[in-house]
Amino acid sequence: DTTLVPPHSTTNPIEVRQDPSILNLYTDELTALEIWIENTRPQNALALGENLGDFFNMLNNFDSTHPLNRKALVADSDTHSTTIIQAGGPRTMIASSTDNPAAVNEVELAQNINAGRAILTNAPFVKVSVVGDGGTTARHALGNPLIANASVAGNATINVDVNSPTWAPFDLVEIYVNTVPSCTFQCIGGTNAGTPCSMDAQCNSGACGRNFVGGVKKVCTATPTYSLPVVPSQIAGVAGDFQLQASVSQPINVAQDSWVVVVVRGRDGISVPTFPMNPNSISRRACTGDACRPCTTNAQCSPFFGTCQDVNATTTQLAAVTTGDCGVTALALTNPLFIDRNNDGMYKLVTLP
């Protein structure tokens, strides 16, 4: 439960082979949280849903009393099995003093991750700056502060620059500022999975609020403070290639020390999936009324999802993947940047690295 400080686990330690005397399996010793694993539709939705909500809960409780409540965000492709899980995305892009692999210093990389100088992405590269009083600027890049001053009137501007390969179009920039997630108990498993509940009986063979090892947990999700649609421009890249590019600026006003997190993504029906770079979720046969519902017979689509048909059975069909196809769209999110509202150079009395 990330609404508590420190977060609290109600999982029975015996269920996960831990000391039964441990009352809370959460530990502050972890410095980074794996918020996003696998470049799949379910895991991408989980990253932007429950996982991001939990992170925001912890970030909102980060201060001088609870300095360890701030964690860095990381992502990986979680390839336990190379036969079923695609490697190569998502990735954690970490600030480094060198691009030469032989000269990379693992201690420096660890320190830069823990400082939050990293973005998470399956393709788009996102650069964020928060500009405050007198041009003071917070960035993730090395040599830049992670906090900007906005003590005169609380005014700041969030700038977002996005570059992406042409196979990974994006159409939305979402900005979160001090967002407080909405938390409810939901059915885990059963035919009503994901619906709000107050008791197991409402979940039709599932459990209300309990995870797979029996711990009780609220599901917390967040709504962006700003949602800014964009239409990327195609520009010349390197060696005759091309890339997509878009920039937005969003003025904000804050009444207290604040944090800023940015998400860039492509949406179903607007941006085409990242196929063939990522073939996940592209089915050979699918229902005509729901491209994300794979099928082998019409009975699996009837009565609400049309009929079952070949949609990606030939190279011609695969070469014409459109916004109507089910696939993994472009996605990137950033670690937080901060705003100093009371002119003490700190975030809630914590000195940032």
Secondary structure, 3 states (H helix, E strand, C coil): CCCCCCCCCCCCHHHHCCCCCCCCCCCCCCCEEEEEECCCHHHHHHHHHHHHHHHHHHHHCCCCCCHHHCCEEEEECCCCCCCCCCCCCCEEEECCCCCCHHHCCHHHHHHHHHCCCEEEECCCEEEEEEECHHHCEEECCCCCCCEEECCCCCEEEEEEEEEEECCCCCCEEEEEECCCCEEECEEECCCCCCCECCCHHHHCCCEECECCCCCECCEEECCCCEEEECCCEEEECCCCCEEEEEEEEEEEECCCCEEEEEEEECCCCCCCCCCCCCCCCCCCEEECCEEEEECCCHHHCCCCCCCEEECCCCHHHHCCCCCCCCCCCCEEEECCEEEECCCCCCECCECCC
